[in-house]
Amino acid sequence: MSSATVFADTLRSAIFTSGLSLDRIQVRLQERGVPVSVTALSYWQSGKRQPERQRSLHAVLALEQILDVPTGSLLSLLPPPRPRGIASRREVC
């Protein structure tokens, strides 16, 4: 099982256990000054996407608090971010 799948499964389980809807989680994130769309939350828990950018990683830390899971328990499941920009498009010789 890939680390992205483990993250998605763990996040989905934590959301289910919390009893909070994605809409309610989004509101709580917004109250903390961490804007994340319901679509992004849905993609993260389904494994379609994973948080990679700094703003998204900050959201994961806030999610840990909202979902009442140990600090770092979700963040530690994420693989390193993929390279972005021109450097990621260059061929390696």
N, C-alpha and C positions, 0 to 999 in steps of 0.2 A: 504494500500500500504506500502510495507516495505521501510525502509530507503535506502537500496541498490537500490531499484527501483527508488526512488525519486532522488537519486544521478545520476543514469544512465539517467533518463529522463531529468534532469536539464543540465547535461553535454552535451547530444545530442542536446538539444535546443540551448545551448550556442555556440556549434560548428556550427550548422546550421546558427544561427544569424551572426556569425563572417564571414561566407563565405569562411573559410579556409578549405582546404582538410586535412585529417589526415596526409598525407605526409608532407604538409607544416607546420602543427603543430609540427610534429616530428622534422623537421629541426630547427624550432624556439626554441624548448626545447633543442636540441643539442647545439645550439648557446649559450644557457644559462648554458651549462655544466650539463644538466639534461637529460641523455640518457633514452629514453622510446621507445619501439618498436611500430610500427604502429599496430601490432597485439594487444598489451596491450591496446592501446588507443581504438581500436575497441571493445575489450572485456569490457572495462570500460563503454563505451557509450551504449553497448547493454545489460548490466546487467549480462553478463556471469561471470564476475569477478569484484572485486572492489579493489582499492588500499588499502593496509594494512601495508606494510613494510615502514620503515622510508624513504627510498629512493623514494618510490612511493608517499608518503604523501608530500614530498618536490616537486615532479613533479606536484601534484595537485595545490600547491601554485603558481608554475610557470604558470600552465594552466590558473589560474584565471587572471593573468596579461596578458597573450597572448590573451585570449578570452575577455578581458576587462569587467570582471564581478567584483563585489565588493570583496575585500579581505575577505577570510573566508567563502564566500557564497557556495562554493562547498565543502570545507573541513568540514564545519559544518554539512553537510548532511550524512557524513559517520558514520556508527555505530562503536563502539569500535572494535579494532582488535581482531581476534580470538586468543586464546592461541595457542602457537606453542611449539614444542619440547617435551621432555619426560614428563614434567609436565602435558601437555594436554592429554596425553595417560593414565594417572593413573586413576584408578577408585576411585570415591569418596565414602567413607563408610558412 
